[in-house]
Amino acid sequence: MLDYDAEAARYDATRGGLPRAREAAGAVGRLLPASTRTLVDVACGTGFVTSEIGGVRAVGIDLAAGMLRIAAARLGGRVVRADARALPFADGSVDAR
Ligand SMILES: C[S@@+](CC[C@H](N)C(=O)[O-])C[C@H]1O[C@@H](n2cnc3c(N)ncnc32)[C@H](O)[C@@H]1O
């Protein structure tokens, strides 16, 4: 797997920047029921996409500490370092993930 800690600093600029983040966030947003208020973005990376999803309070989780440091700044600290295979959230505690 790619070393996302090493990749973190250049990740956003080399993956399409804001246009890509907005497009991806829009696609996610269109999948969410209108009632969605809370969201866990699993494997959020730098949180660029997460931060562009409107109308929800989002928490980002990721395994790579380097990616999460950037996400923490974007998401007001609402990040958790965790493995997607063992999410640290109880079933039903968020509207979407
Ligand atoms: C291609 S990046 C996508 C990041 C973000 N979703 C985006 O679209 O910008 C994949 C991310 O998945 C994370 N990742 C890979 N395996 C993971 C796992 N088992 N649990 C949590 N995060 C994981 C990596 O650290 C990396 O940040």
The ligand as a Gaussian input file, in Angstrom:
#p B3LYP/6-31G(d) Opt

LIG

0 1
 C       -6.791000       7.277000      -1.681000
 S       -6.773000       7.976000      -0.019000
 C       -8.374000       8.734000       0.009000
 C       -8.507000       9.826000       1.042000
 C       -9.834000      10.605000       0.994000
 N      -11.003000       9.749000       1.138000
 C       -9.940000      11.401000      -0.270000
 O      -10.761000      11.066000      -1.130000
 O       -9.187000      12.387000      -0.391000
 C       -7.006000       6.496000       0.952000
 C       -6.939000       6.702000       2.462000
 O       -7.336000       5.479000       3.090000
 C       -6.589000       5.342000       4.287000
 N       -6.674000       3.941000       4.704000
 C       -6.205000       2.844000       4.061000
 N       -6.502000       1.726000       4.732000
 C       -7.187000       2.121000       5.844000
 C       -7.789000       1.410000       6.921000
 N       -7.745000       0.087000       7.010000
 N       -8.422000       2.134000       7.874000
 C       -8.471000       3.487000       7.815000
 N       -7.923000       4.213000       6.804000
 C       -7.294000       3.530000       5.830000
 C       -5.212000       5.833000       3.915000
 O       -4.436000       6.176000       5.046000
 C       -5.564000       7.043000       3.012000
 O       -5.620000       8.249000       3.753000

